[in-house]
Amino acid sequence: MSLFKVLNDFISNSDTQSITAERKQTLSQLVDYIQAKVNDGESIHINFICTHNSRRSHLSQIWAQTMAHHFNVKNVNCYSGGTEATALFPMVASTLANTGFEVKTLSEGKNPVYSIKFSENEHPVIGFSKRMDDDFNPKSDFAAIMTCSQADEGCPFVPGAEKRIPITYEDPKAFDNTSQQAEKYSERSKQIATEMFYVFSQIKK
């Protein structure tokens, strides 16, 4: 069940006290969705959606899958998608690798495919940019988590979603090609990790 040691050390320093009461209220919708599925013994499908499926939606997908494993919440399948496909931004892969994930590039090109592992014995998350309705993603019975305000406003309806929950994050893209780039990506990743830690820590099995 164990995570890679560096990753486990990072997670063990999660400070959920840094999450405001207002933010916990936002996250509670996802907690309630997961808890209801656990109570009914159903599989849990969560699709994190952003405009370009390049940064925040990937970080959210990977951290949610990792925290589900960490807290031993079974039958959780996390996905990500966009209103359009672009590419997983390389700084996202670097940020995850620096946190302790094992990141490998499976294919190069305009839209590279990455293998992102959090544990020796678990399936890696396959990371690449795709539309939210891509064949790689579920078609029905999933929660759509809107990770950017643009996608949240631009997608009032997500086909197949049984629940739509806006949990939006600031875009680290604003700091691309600046001296603060690595710091800001790390900051955003840590925020998402902490919030997904909180969400899955609330689940009663």
MARBA-3410 file (N, C-alpha, C, O; in Angstrom, 1 decimal):
205
0.8,-1.2,0.0,0.0,0.0,0.0,0.9,1.3,0.0,0.4,2.4,-0.2 ~ 2.2,1.1,0.3,3.0,2.3,0.5,3.3,3.1,-0.7,3.4,2.6,-1.8 ~ 3.4,4.4,-0.5,3.8,5.4,-1.5,5.3,5.4,-1.6,6.0,4.9,-0.6 ~ 5.8,6.0,-2.6,7.3,6.2,-2.7,7.6,7.1,-1.5,6.9,8.0,-1.1 ~ 8.8,6.8,-0.9,9.2,7.4,0.4,9.2,9.0,0.3,8.6,9.6,1.2
9.8,9.5,-0.7,9.9,11.0,-0.8,8.4,11.6,-0.9,8.2,12.6,-0.3 ~ 7.6,10.9,-1.7,6.2,11.4,-1.8,5.5,11.2,-0.5,4.7,12.1,-0.1 ~ 5.7,10.1,0.2,5.0,9.9,1.5,5.5,11.0,2.5,4.7,11.5,3.3 ~ 6.8,11.3,2.5,7.3,12.4,3.4,6.6,13.7,3.1,6.2,14.5,4.0 ~ 6.4,14.0,1.8,5.7,15.2,1.4,4.3,15.3,1.9,3.9,16.3,2.5
3.6,14.2,1.8,2.2,14.1,2.2,2.1,14.2,3.7,1.1,14.7,4.2 ~ 3.0,13.6,4.4,2.9,13.6,5.9,3.0,15.0,6.5,2.7,15.2,7.6 ~ 3.5,15.9,5.6,3.6,17.3,6.1,2.4,18.2,5.7,2.4,19.4,5.8 ~ 1.4,17.5,5.2,0.2,18.2,4.7,-0.5,19.0,5.9,-0.7,18.4,7.0 ~ -0.7,20.2,5.7,-1.3,21.1,6.8,-2.7,21.5,6.4,-2.9,22.5,5.8
-3.7,20.7,6.9,-5.1,21.0,6.5,-5.6,22.2,7.3,-6.7,22.8,6.9 ~ -4.8,22.7,8.3,-5.2,23.9,9.0,-5.1,25.1,8.1,-5.7,26.1,8.4 ~ -4.4,25.0,7.0,-4.2,26.1,6.1,-5.4,26.3,5.2,-5.5,27.3,4.5 ~ -6.4,25.3,5.2,-7.6,25.4,4.4,-8.6,26.2,5.2,-9.0,25.9,6.3 ~ -9.1,27.3,4.6,-10.1,28.1,5.3,-11.5,27.4,5.4,-11.8,26.4,4.7
-12.3,27.8,6.3,-13.6,27.3,6.6,-14.5,27.4,5.3,-15.2,26.5,5.0 ~ -14.3,28.5,4.6,-15.1,28.7,3.4,-14.7,27.7,2.3,-15.5,27.2,1.6 ~ -13.4,27.5,2.2,-12.9,26.5,1.2,-13.3,25.1,1.6,-13.6,24.3,0.7 ~ -13.3,24.8,2.9,-13.7,23.4,3.3,-15.2,23.2,2.9,-15.6,22.1,2.6 ~ -16.0,24.3,3.0,-17.4,24.2,2.5,-17.5,23.8,1.1,-18.3,23.0,0.7
-16.6,24.4,0.2,-16.6,24.1,-1.2,-16.2,22.6,-1.4,-16.8,21.9,-2.2 ~ -15.1,22.2,-0.7,-14.6,20.8,-0.8,-15.6,19.8,-0.3,-15.6,18.6,-0.7 ~ -16.5,20.2,0.6,-17.5,19.3,1.3,-18.4,18.6,0.2,-18.9,17.5,0.5 ~ -18.7,19.3,-0.9,-19.5,18.7,-1.9,-18.9,17.5,-2.5,-19.6,16.5,-2.8 ~ -17.5,17.5,-2.7,-16.8,16.4,-3.2,-16.8,15.3,-2.1,-16.9,14.1,-2.4
-16.5,15.7,-0.9,-16.5,14.7,0.3,-17.9,14.0,0.3,-17.9,12.7,0.4 ~ -19.0,14.7,0.2,-20.3,14.1,0.3,-20.5,13.2,-0.9,-21.1,12.1,-0.7 ~ -20.1,13.5,-2.1,-20.2,12.7,-3.3,-19.5,11.4,-3.1,-20.1,10.3,-3.3 ~ -18.2,11.4,-2.7,-17.4,10.2,-2.5,-18.0,9.4,-1.4,-18.1,8.2,-1.5 ~ -18.4,10.0,-0.3,-19.0,9.3,0.9,-20.2,8.5,0.5,-20.4,7.4,0.9
-21.1,9.1,-0.3,-22.3,8.5,-0.7,-22.0,7.2,-1.5,-22.7,6.2,-1.4 ~ -21.0,7.3,-2.4,-20.6,6.2,-3.2,-20.0,5.1,-2.4,-20.3,3.9,-2.6 ~ -19.2,5.4,-1.4,-18.6,4.5,-0.5,-19.7,3.7,0.3,-19.7,2.5,0.4 ~ -20.7,4.5,0.8,-21.8,3.9,1.6,-22.6,2.9,0.8,-23.1,1.9,1.3 ~ -22.7,3.2,-0.5,-23.5,2.4,-1.4,-22.7,1.3,-2.1,-23.2,0.4,-2.8
-21.4,1.2,-1.8,-20.5,0.2,-2.3,-20.4,0.4,-3.8,-20.1,-0.6,-4.6 ~ -20.4,1.6,-4.3,-20.3,1.8,-5.8,-18.9,2.4,-6.1,-18.2,3.0,-5.3 ~ -18.5,2.2,-7.4,-17.2,2.7,-7.9,-17.4,4.3,-7.9,-18.5,4.8,-8.1 ~ -16.3,4.9,-7.8,-16.2,6.4,-7.7,-15.4,6.9,-8.9,-14.2,6.6,-9.1 ~ -16.1,7.6,-9.8,-15.4,8.2,-11.0,-15.4,9.7,-10.9,-16.5,10.3,-10.7
-14.3,10.3,-10.9,-14.1,11.8,-10.8,-13.3,12.3,-12.0,-12.2,11.9,-12.2 ~ -13.9,13.2,-12.7,-13.3,13.8,-13.9,-13.0,15.3,-13.6,-13.9,16.1,-13.4 ~ -11.7,15.7,-13.5,-11.3,17.0,-13.2,-11.2,17.8,-14.5,-10.4,17.4,-15.4 ~ -11.9,18.9,-14.7,-12.0,19.5,-16.0,-11.5,21.0,-15.9,-11.9,21.7,-15.0 ~ -10.7,21.3,-16.9,-10.2,22.7,-17.1,-10.2,23.0,-18.5,-10.6,22.1,-19.3
-10.0,24.2,-18.9,-10.1,24.6,-20.3,-9.2,23.8,-21.2,-9.7,23.2,-22.2 ~ -7.9,23.8,-20.9,-6.9,23.2,-21.8,-6.4,21.8,-21.4,-5.6,21.2,-22.1 ~ -6.8,21.4,-20.2,-6.3,20.1,-19.7,-4.8,20.1,-19.8,-4.2,19.1,-20.3 ~ -4.2,21.1,-19.2,-2.7,21.2,-19.3,-2.0,21.3,-18.0,-0.8,21.0,-17.8 ~ -2.7,21.9,-16.9,-2.1,22.1,-15.7,-2.9,21.7,-14.5,-2.7,20.6,-13.9
-3.9,22.5,-14.1,-4.6,22.3,-12.8,-5.4,21.0,-12.8,-5.5,20.3,-11.8 ~ -6.0,20.7,-13.9,-6.8,19.5,-14.0,-6.0,18.2,-13.8,-6.4,17.2,-13.2 ~ -4.7,18.2,-14.4,-3.8,17.1,-14.2,-3.3,17.0,-12.8,-3.3,15.9,-12.2 ~ -2.9,18.1,-12.2,-2.5,18.1,-10.8,-3.6,17.6,-9.9,-3.3,16.8,-9.0 ~ -4.8,18.0,-10.2,-6.0,17.6,-9.3,-6.2,16.1,-9.5,-6.4,15.3,-8.5
-6.2,15.6,-10.8,-6.4,14.2,-11.0,-5.4,13.3,-10.3,-5.7,12.3,-9.6 ~ -4.1,13.7,-10.4,-3.0,12.9,-9.9,-3.0,12.9,-8.4,-2.8,11.9,-7.7 ~ -3.2,14.1,-7.8,-3.3,14.1,-6.3,-4.5,13.4,-5.7,-4.4,12.8,-4.7 ~ -5.6,13.5,-6.4,-6.8,12.8,-5.9,-6.6,11.3,-6.0,-7.0,10.6,-5.0 ~ -6.0,10.8,-7.1,-5.8,9.4,-7.2,-4.8,8.9,-6.1,-5.0,7.8,-5.5
-3.8,9.7,-5.9,-2.8,9.4,-4.8,-3.4,9.4,-3.4,-3.1,8.5,-2.7 ~ -4.2,10.4,-3.1,-4.8,10.5,-1.8,-5.8,9.4,-1.5,-6.0,8.9,-0.4 ~ -6.5,9.0,-2.6,-7.5,7.8,-2.5,-6.7,6.6,-2.0,-7.1,5.8,-1.2 ~ -5.5,6.4,-2.7,-4.7,5.3,-2.3,-4.1,5.4,-0.9,-4.1,4.5,-0.1 ~ -3.6,6.6,-0.6,-3.0,6.9,0.7,-4.0,6.6,1.9,-3.6,6.0,2.9
-5.3,6.9,1.7,-6.3,6.7,2.7,-7.1,5.4,2.5,-8.1,5.2,3.2 ~ -6.6,4.6,1.5,-7.3,3.3,1.3,-8.8,3.4,1.0,-9.5,2.6,1.5 ~ -9.1,4.4,0.2,-10.5,4.5,-0.2,-10.6,3.8,-1.6,-10.0,4.2,-2.6 ~ -11.3,2.7,-1.6,-11.3,1.7,-2.7,-12.1,2.2,-3.9,-13.0,3.1,-3.8 ~ -11.8,1.6,-5.0,-12.6,1.8,-6.3,-12.8,3.3,-6.7,-13.8,3.7,-7.1
-11.7,4.0,-6.5,-11.7,5.4,-7.0,-10.9,5.5,-8.3,-9.8,5.1,-8.4 ~ -11.5,6.1,-9.3,-10.9,6.3,-10.6,-10.9,7.8,-11.0,-12.0,8.3,-11.1 ~ -9.8,8.4,-11.1,-9.7,9.8,-11.3,-9.2,10.1,-12.8,-8.4,9.4,-13.3 ~ -9.8,11.0,-13.4,-9.6,11.4,-14.8,-9.4,12.9,-14.9,-9.6,13.6,-14.0 ~ -9.0,13.3,-16.1,-9.0,14.8,-16.4,-9.3,15.0,-17.8,-9.1,14.2,-18.7
-9.8,16.2,-18.1,-10.1,16.6,-19.5,-10.3,18.1,-19.6,-10.3,18.8,-18.6 ~ -10.4,18.5,-20.9,-10.6,19.9,-21.1,-11.7,20.2,-22.1,-12.3,19.3,-22.6 ~ -12.0,21.5,-22.2,-13.0,21.8,-23.3,-12.3,21.8,-24.6,-13.0,21.7,-25.7 ~ -11.0,21.7,-24.6,-10.2,21.4,-25.8,-8.9,20.7,-25.3,-8.5,20.8,-24.2 ~ -8.2,20.0,-26.2,-7.0,19.3,-25.9,-5.8,20.2,-26.4,-5.8,20.8,-27.4
-4.7,20.2,-25.5,-3.5,21.0,-25.9,-2.3,20.1,-25.6,-2.0,19.2,-26.5 ~ -1.7,20.2,-24.5,-0.6,19.3,-24.0,-0.4,19.5,-22.5,-0.7,20.6,-22.0 ~ 0.0,18.4,-21.9,0.3,18.5,-20.5,1.6,19.4,-20.4,2.6,19.0,-21.0 ~ 1.5,20.5,-19.7,2.7,21.4,-19.6,3.9,20.8,-18.9,3.7,20.3,-17.8 ~ 5.0,20.8,-19.5,6.2,20.1,-18.9,6.5,20.5,-17.5,7.0,19.6,-16.7
6.2,21.7,-17.1,6.5,22.1,-15.7,5.7,21.3,-14.7,6.1,21.2,-13.6 ~ 4.5,20.9,-15.1,3.6,20.1,-14.3,4.3,18.7,-14.0,4.4,18.3,-12.9 ~ 4.9,18.1,-15.1,5.6,16.9,-14.9,6.8,17.0,-14.0,7.1,16.2,-13.2 ~ 7.5,18.1,-14.2,8.7,18.4,-13.4,8.4,18.6,-11.9,9.1,18.1,-11.0 ~ 7.3,19.3,-11.7,6.8,19.6,-10.3,6.5,18.3,-9.6,6.8,18.1,-8.4
5.8,17.4,-10.3,5.4,16.1,-9.7,6.6,15.3,-9.4,6.7,14.6,-8.4 ~ 7.6,15.3,-10.4,8.8,14.5,-10.2,9.6,15.0,-9.0,10.1,14.2,-8.2 ~ 9.6,16.3,-8.8,10.3,16.9,-7.7,9.6,16.6,-6.3,10.3,16.7,-5.3 ~ 8.4,16.2,-6.4,7.6,15.9,-5.2,7.8,14.4,-4.8,7.4,14.1,-3.7 ~ 8.3,13.6,-5.7,8.5,12.2,-5.4,7.7,11.2,-6.3,7.9,10.0,-6.1
7.0,11.7,-7.2,6.4,10.8,-8.2,7.4,10.3,-9.2,8.4,11.0,-9.4 ~ 7.2,9.1,-9.7,8.1,8.6,-10.8,7.4,8.9,-12.1,6.4,8.3,-12.5 ~ 8.0,9.8,-12.8,7.4,10.3,-14.1,8.3,9.9,-15.3,9.5,10.1,-15.3 ~ 7.6,9.2,-16.2,8.3,8.8,-17.4,7.6,9.3,-18.6,6.3,9.3,-18.7 ~ 8.3,9.7,-19.7,7.7,10.1,-20.9,7.5,8.9,-21.8,8.5,8.2,-22.2
6.2,8.6,-22.1,5.9,7.4,-22.9,6.0,7.7,-24.4,6.3,6.8,-25.2 ~ 5.6,8.9,-24.8,5.7,9.3,-26.2,5.9,10.8,-26.3,5.4,11.6,-25.4 ~ 6.6,11.2,-27.3,6.9,12.7,-27.5,5.9,13.2,-28.5,4.9,12.6,-28.8 ~ 6.2,14.5,-28.9,5.2,15.1,-29.9,4.5,16.3,-29.3,4.9,16.8,-28.3 ~ 3.5,16.7,-30.1,2.8,17.9,-29.6,2.0,17.7,-28.4,1.8,18.6,-27.6
1.6,16.5,-28.1,0.8,16.1,-26.9,1.4,14.9,-26.3,0.9,13.8,-26.5 ~ 2.5,15.1,-25.6,3.3,13.9,-25.0,2.4,13.1,-24.0,1.5,13.7,-23.4 ~ 2.7,11.9,-23.9,2.0,11.0,-22.9,3.0,10.6,-21.8,4.1,10.2,-22.1 ~ 2.6,10.8,-20.6,3.4,10.5,-19.4,2.8,9.4,-18.6,1.6,9.2,-18.5 ~ 3.7,8.6,-18.0,3.4,7.7,-17.0,3.8,8.3,-15.6,4.9,8.7,-15.4
2.8,8.4,-14.7,3.1,9.1,-13.4,2.7,8.1,-12.3,1.5,7.8,-12.1 ~ 3.7,7.5,-11.6,3.5,6.5,-10.6,3.7,7.1,-9.2,4.6,7.9,-9.0 ~ 2.8,6.7,-8.3,2.9,7.1,-6.9,3.3,6.0,-6.0,3.7,6.2,-4.8 ~ 3.3,4.7,-6.5,3.6,3.6,-5.7,4.2,2.5,-6.6,3.8,2.3,-7.7 ~ 5.1,1.6,-6.0,5.7,0.6,-6.8,4.7,-0.4,-7.4,4.8,-0.8,-8.6
3.6,-0.7,-6.7,2.7,-1.8,-7.1,1.4,-1.3,-7.6,0.5,-2.1,-7.8 ~ 1.2,0.0,-7.9,-0.1,0.5,-8.4,0.1,0.9,-9.8,1.2,1.3,-10.3 ~ -1.0,0.9,-10.5,-1.0,1.4,-11.9,-0.6,2.8,-11.9,-1.0,3.6,-11.1 ~ 0.2,3.2,-12.9,0.5,4.7,-13.0,-0.7,5.4,-13.6,-1.6,4.8,-14.2 ~ -0.8,6.7,-13.3,-1.7,7.6,-14.0,-1.1,7.9,-15.3,0.0,8.3,-15.4
-1.9,7.8,-16.4,-1.5,8.1,-17.7,-1.9,9.6,-18.0,-3.1,9.9,-18.0 ~ -0.9,10.4,-18.1,-1.1,11.9,-18.3,-0.9,12.4,-19.7,0.2,12.3,-20.2 ~ -2.0,12.9,-20.3,-1.9,13.6,-21.6,-3.1,14.4,-21.7,-4.1,14.2,-21.0 ~ -3.0,15.4,-22.6,-4.1,16.4,-22.7,-5.2,15.8,-23.6,-4.9,15.2,-24.6 ~ -6.5,15.9,-23.2,-7.6,15.4,-23.9,-8.8,16.2,-23.6,-8.9,16.9,-22.6
-9.8,16.1,-24.5,-11.1,16.7,-24.2,-11.8,15.9,-23.1,-11.5,14.7,-22.9 ~ -12.7,16.6,-22.4,-13.4,15.9,-21.3,-14.2,14.7,-21.7,-14.5,13.8,-20.9 ~ -14.7,14.7,-23.0,-15.5,13.6,-23.5,-14.6,12.5,-24.3,-15.2,11.7,-25.0 ~ -13.3,12.6,-24.1,-12.4,11.6,-24.8,-12.8,10.2,-24.4,-13.3,10.0,-23.3 ~ -12.5,9.3,-25.2,-12.8,7.9,-25.0,-12.0,7.3,-23.7,-12.4,6.3,-23.1
-11.0,8.0,-23.4,-10.2,7.7,-22.2,-11.0,7.9,-20.9,-10.6,7.4,-19.8 ~ -12.0,8.8,-21.0,-12.7,9.2,-19.8,-14.1,8.6,-19.7,-14.6,8.1,-20.7 ~ -14.7,8.6,-18.5,-16.0,8.0,-18.4,-17.1,8.8,-19.1,-17.0,10.0,-19.3 ~ -18.1,8.1,-19.6,-19.2,8.7,-20.3,-20.4,9.0,-19.4,-21.3,9.9,-19.8 ~ -20.5,8.4,-18.3,-21.7,8.6,-17.4,-21.3,8.2,-16.0,-20.2,7.7,-15.7
-22.1,8.6,-15.0,-22.0,8.2,-13.6,-20.6,8.7,-13.0,-19.9,8.0,-12.4 ~ -20.3,10.0,-13.3,-19.1,10.6,-12.7,-19.4,12.0,-12.1,-20.4,12.6,-12.5 ~ -18.5,12.4,-11.3,-18.5,13.8,-10.8,-17.6,14.6,-11.7,-16.5,14.2,-11.9 ~ -18.1,15.7,-12.2,-17.3,16.7,-12.9,-16.8,17.8,-12.0,-17.6,18.6,-11.5 ~ -15.5,17.8,-11.8,-14.9,18.9,-10.9,-14.3,19.9,-11.8,-13.3,19.7,-12.5
-14.9,21.1,-11.7,-14.4,22.2,-12.6,-13.3,23.0,-11.9,-13.5,23.7,-10.9 ~ -12.0,22.8,-12.4,-10.9,23.3,-11.7,-10.4,24.7,-12.1,-9.5,25.3,-11.6 ~ -11.1,25.2,-13.1,-10.8,26.6,-13.5,-12.1,27.4,-13.8,-13.1,26.8,-14.3 ~ -12.2,28.6,-13.4,-13.4,29.4,-13.5,-13.8,29.5,-15.0,-15.0,29.6,-15.2 ~ -12.9,29.6,-15.9,-13.2,29.7,-17.3,-14.0,28.5,-17.8,-15.1,28.6,-18.5
-13.6,27.3,-17.4,-14.3,26.1,-17.8,-15.6,26.0,-17.0,-16.6,25.5,-17.5 ~ -15.6,26.5,-15.8,-16.8,26.4,-15.0,-17.9,27.3,-15.6,-19.1,26.9,-15.7 ~ -17.5,28.5,-16.0,-18.5,29.4,-16.7,-18.8,28.9,-18.1,-20.0,29.1,-18.5 ~ -17.9,28.4,-18.8,-18.1,28.0,-20.2,-18.8,26.6,-20.4,-19.2,26.3,-21.5 ~ -18.9,25.9,-19.3,-19.5,24.5,-19.4,-20.6,24.4,-18.4,-20.4,23.7,-17.4
-21.7,25.1,-18.6,-22.8,24.9,-17.6,-23.3,23.5,-17.6,-23.9,23.1,-16.6 ~ -23.1,22.7,-18.7,-23.6,21.4,-18.7,-22.4,20.4,-19.1,-21.8,20.7,-20.2 ~ -22.2,19.4,-18.4,-21.1,18.4,-18.7,-21.9,17.1,-19.0,-22.4,16.5,-18.1 ~ -21.9,16.7,-20.3,-22.6,15.5,-20.6,-22.2,14.3,-19.8,-21.0,14.0,-19.7 ~ -23.2,13.5,-19.3,-22.9,12.3,-18.5,-22.6,12.5,-17.1,-22.6,11.5,-16.3
-22.3,13.7,-16.6,-22.0,13.9,-15.2,-23.2,13.9,-14.3,-24.3,14.4,-14.7 ~ -23.1,13.1,-13.3,-24.3,13.1,-12.3,-24.1,14.1,-11.3,-25.1,14.4,-10.5 ~ -23.0,14.7,-11.2,-22.7,15.8,-10.2,-21.7,16.7,-10.8,-20.7,16.3,-11.4 ~ -21.9,18.0,-10.6,-20.9,19.0,-11.2,-20.6,19.9,-10.0,-21.4,20.6,-9.4 ~ -19.3,20.0,-9.7,-18.8,20.7,-8.5,-17.6,21.6,-8.9,-16.6,21.2,-9.3
-17.8,22.9,-8.7,-16.7,23.9,-9.0,-15.8,23.9,-7.8,-16.1,24.4,-6.7 ~ -14.5,23.5,-8.1,-13.4,23.6,-7.1,-12.3,24.2,-7.9,-11.4,23.5,-8.4 ~ -12.3,25.6,-8.0,-11.4,26.3,-8.9,-10.1,26.7,-8.2,-10.0,26.9,-7.0 ~ -9.0,26.7,-9.1,-7.7,27.1,-8.6,-7.1,28.2,-9.5,-7.5,28.3,-10.7 ~ -6.2,29.0,-8.9,-5.5,30.0,-9.7,-4.6,29.3,-10.6,-4.0,28.3,-10.3
-4.4,29.9,-11.8,-3.6,29.3,-12.9,-2.1,29.6,-12.7,-1.8,30.8,-12.8 ~ -1.3,28.7,-12.5,0.2,29.0,-12.4,0.8,29.4,-13.7,1.9,29.9,-13.8 ~ 0.0,29.3,-14.8,0.4,29.7,-16.2,0.8,31.2,-16.2,1.7,31.6,-17.0 ~ 0.2,31.9,-15.3,0.5,33.4,-15.2,2.0,33.7,-14.9,2.5,34.7,-15.2 ~ 2.7,32.6,-14.4,4.1,32.8,-14.0,5.1,32.1,-15.0,6.3,32.0,-14.7
4.5,31.6,-16.1,5.4,30.9,-17.1,6.5,31.9,-17.6,6.2,33.1,-17.8 ~ 7.7,31.3,-17.7,8.8,32.1,-18.3,9.2,33.3,-17.4,9.7,34.3,-17.8 ~ 8.9,33.1,-16.1,9.4,34.1,-15.1,10.3,33.4,-14.1,10.3,32.2,-14.0 ~ 11.0,34.2,-13.2,11.8,33.6,-12.2,11.0,32.9,-11.1,11.6,32.1,-10.3 ~ 9.7,33.1,-11.1,8.9,32.5,-10.0,8.2,31.3,-10.5,7.4,30.7,-9.8
8.4,30.8,-11.8,7.7,29.8,-12.4,7.7,28.5,-11.5,6.6,28.0,-11.1 ~ 8.9,28.0,-11.2,9.0,26.7,-10.4,8.3,26.8,-9.1,7.6,25.9,-8.6 ~ 8.5,28.0,-8.4,7.9,28.2,-7.1,6.4,28.2,-7.2,5.7,27.6,-6.3 ~ 5.8,28.9,-8.2,4.4,29.0,-8.2,3.7,27.7,-8.6,2.6,27.4,-8.1 ~ 4.3,26.9,-9.5,3.8,25.6,-9.8,3.8,24.7,-8.6,2.9,23.9,-8.3
4.9,24.7,-7.8,5.1,24.0,-6.6,4.0,24.4,-5.6,3.4,23.5,-4.9 ~ 3.8,25.7,-5.5,2.8,26.2,-4.6,1.4,25.7,-4.9,0.6,25.3,-4.0 ~ 1.0,25.8,-6.2,-0.3,25.3,-6.6,-0.4,23.8,-6.4,-1.5,23.4,-6.0 ~ 0.6,23.1,-6.7,0.6,21.6,-6.5,0.4,21.3,-5.1,-0.4,20.4,-4.7 ~ 1.1,22.0,-4.2,0.9,21.8,-2.8,-0.5,22.1,-2.3,-1.0,21.4,-1.4
-1.0,23.2,-2.8,-2.4,23.5,-2.4,-3.4,22.4,-2.8,-4.2,22.0,-2.0 ~ -3.3,21.9,-4.0,-4.2,20.9,-4.5,-3.9,19.6,-3.7,-4.9,18.9,-3.3 ~ -2.7,19.3,-3.4,-2.4,18.1,-2.7,-3.0,18.2,-1.3,-3.6,17.2,-0.8 ~ -2.9,19.3,-0.6,-3.4,19.5,0.7,-4.9,19.4,0.7,-5.5,18.8,1.6 ~ -5.6,19.9,-0.3,-7.0,19.9,-0.3,-7.5,18.5,-0.7,-8.6,18.1,-0.1
-6.8,17.8,-1.5,-7.3,16.4,-1.8,-7.0,15.5,-0.6,-7.7,14.5,-0.3 ~ -5.9,15.8,0.1,-5.6,15.1,1.4,-6.8,15.3,2.4,-7.3,14.3,3.0 ~ -7.2,16.5,2.5,-8.4,16.8,3.4,-9.6,16.0,2.9,-10.3,15.4,3.7 ~ -9.9,16.1,1.6,-11.1,15.4,1.1,-11.2,13.9,1.5,-12.1,13.5,2.0 ~ -10.1,13.3,1.2,-10.1,11.8,1.4,-9.9,11.4,2.8,-10.3,10.3,3.2
-9.3,12.3,3.7,-9.2,12.1,5.1,-10.6,12.1,5.8,-10.7,11.6,6.9 ~ -11.6,12.7,5.1,-12.9,12.8,5.7,-13.8,11.6,5.5,-14.8,11.5,6.1 ~ -13.3,10.7,4.5,-14.2,9.6,4.2,-14.2,8.5,5.2,-13.1,8.0,5.6 ~ -15.4,8.1,5.6,-15.5,7.0,6.6,-15.8,5.7,5.9,-16.8,5.7,5.1 ~ -15.0,4.8,6.0,-15.1,3.5,5.3,-15.9,2.5,6.1,-16.1,1.3,5.6
END
